[in-house]
Amino acid sequence: MAAISLAGALLAGCVHVGEAATVNANGSSTEVLTVTLSPAFSSLAHTSPGKTLDQFKTASERFPGKVSVSPYKDPGGWKGVKVVVKLKNLAELEKLETMSSGGPGGTPMFSTFSISHHGTTWTLLAKVAESGFLSARNGPSKSNPLGNPFSKKTLEAMGMRFVISFKLPGRPVSSNATSTASNGALSWDMFKLNGTTLRAAWVAA
């Protein structure tokens, strides 16, 4: 979710980020973002659950749709935050996915994002922002003169995980996703993404 850059926390590693969006046949959707920190990193960074929750609540005030923010604990015992965003249409989802954090050095996750449907076919195309920390390009760019300080391999080695998933109406028929769930949800491990664009198509029954 581009609207939360997670600033230094993401770059510091020992962070697990999950983003899952479910799109309904009428174009409405629900997106769930979870961010958890390892106990050791939370202690080292002097990050309290309450402070993190307040930061996310402040950031989410800019989101489209109806937003709820709550404490979250993953199965491994890592604590953090869950943000649930309910959106009325595809335009709101596109806005959410391409928002900048608005903070210093904040960049959107995706430079372009679109979900379209023609007949029974739904198509997802989402291009990772060139200046974002997950971009394949780590050197200086026009929008980021200093370049990215860490490569994706370095962040992964430091303990960071970032998985994005989408479930659109129907069954998936093509994608460059790294895994497929039995319910038709496609997931991308953002450190193993082949190329810089998420691509997928679903066909509704």
N, C-alpha and C positions, 0 to 999 in steps of 0.2 A: 504494500500500500504506500504509494508515493508520498502521501501527505505526512507521514511520519518518517523522517530520515533516520531516526535513532541516533544520529550524530555520532559521538565518540564511542558509544556502547557497541555499535555494530562493528566498528573497526577494531575494537579491543579484543574480539574473540570471546570464546566461552559463552556464546549467545546462540539460542535456538529461535528461529523465526519461522512461523507458519502462516500462510495466507491462503484461505479457501473460499471460493465464491461459487454459489449455486444460482444459476439463472433459470427462471421459470418461463413457461411457454408464452406468457403475456408480457415478457420483458422485465418484470420485476426481479429483484435478486436479493440475496443475503450474502454479505461478505464477513468472514470471521478472521481476525488477525490475532495471533498469539505471539508474545515475546517473553521468553524466559531466560534467566541468568543462572549459571551454576552457583551453588552455595559459596564456593571458594571465591569466585569472581565478585559476587555481591558483597562479600566481606571486604575484599581488597579494594573495591571501588567505592566503598562506604555508601552503597545504594540501598535505601530502605524501600520496602514494598509500598508504603504510603506515599513517599516522595515520587516514586515511579508512576503510581496510579494518578496522582495529581498532574504530572507532566503530560500523561496521555489524555486526561480529561481536557486539559487546556488545548492541546493540539487538535483534538477531535471536534472542537467547537466550529472549526472551519469546514467540516465534512458535509457533503450533501446527504440527504436522507435522515433517518432516525437512528441515533447512535446510543449505544450503552457501553460503559466501561466498567470492568470488574476485576478483582484479583483472580489469578489463575495459577494452578499448580499442575505440572505435567506428570505423566506416569513415573518419570525418573526422579521426581521430587524437586525439580527445578521450579522456582517461583517467579512469577511475573504478572503479566497483564493480558486480559482478553478484551478485544474490542469487537463488538458486533454492530454492523451497519446494515440497515434495511433500506433498500433503494426502490424507487417506484418504476424506473424505466432504464433503458440501456444508456441513455444520455447521462444520467446521474452516475452510472457505473464507470463510464468513460472518463467523466470529470474526476472521479475519485482516483482512478488509476494513473492519471497524468498530472495530478496536483504536485506542486513543489511543497517542501516542508515549510518554506518561508523563513527558515532560520539561516544562520551563517553557513554558507556552503551547501545549503539544502538543495537537493535535486530530485526530480520525480523518478520513480522506478522505471516508467515507460515513457519514451518520447512520443510514441503513437500507440493507440489502443483502439481496437474496434471489434465488435461482435455484430455480425449480420446474419440474416436468415432469408433464404429464398425457397419457397415451398416448404419441404420438410428438412432442408439442410441448414445447419447452423455452423458458422465459421468464426474462428477466433484468430486474430493476428495482433500480436503485442511486441513491439520493438523495444529492447532495453535501451534506456537513455545513454547516449555516448559519454556524458559526464558523470553518470552514476557509478557507485562503487563496484557494481557487478558488471560493468562494461568490459568487453574484451580488450578495449583500448585503455592502457594505463598511463600513457604519456600525456603531456600537455595538450589541451584542446582549446578552441576559441572560447567555449563556455567555462572551461576549467583550466586556467593557465598553469596551475601548479601540478596538474596531473593527479592521478590516484596514488596514494602512498603505499597501498598494498595490492598485490595481485590476488586473483581469486584463489590460486593455489595456496598462497600464504595465509589468507583468512581461514581457509578450510583446515589447514594444518594447525592453526591456533585454536581450533575447536568450534568455529562458527558453523551453523547449519541454516540453510534458507531454502524452504520448499514452498512452491506456489501451486495451487491446484484450482481447476475449473471443472464444473459439471454443468453442461448445457443439455437441453432437451434431447432425448434419443440416445443412441449408442454411438461411441466413437468409431469412425471409419478410417481416419488418417490423422497422424500427429507426429511431432518430434519430441513428445513427452518422454520422460525417463521411467514412468511407471503408470499402470492403468489399474483402477480398482474395479471390483465386480459390479459396482453400481453405475459405472460409466464415467466416473470422475478421473480426470487426467492430471498427473502431477509432474512438475518439473523441479529437479534438484538444480538450483540456480548455479551451483559450482560445476555442474556437469553438462550444462546446456550446450547443445551442438549449434553453434552460430549465435546470433544476437536477437533472434526473433522466436517467440512462442507461436507455433502454428498448430491448428487442430480443426477437425470438422466432425460434427455429429449428424446423424440422420435419425429423425423422429419416426416412430412407427406409424 
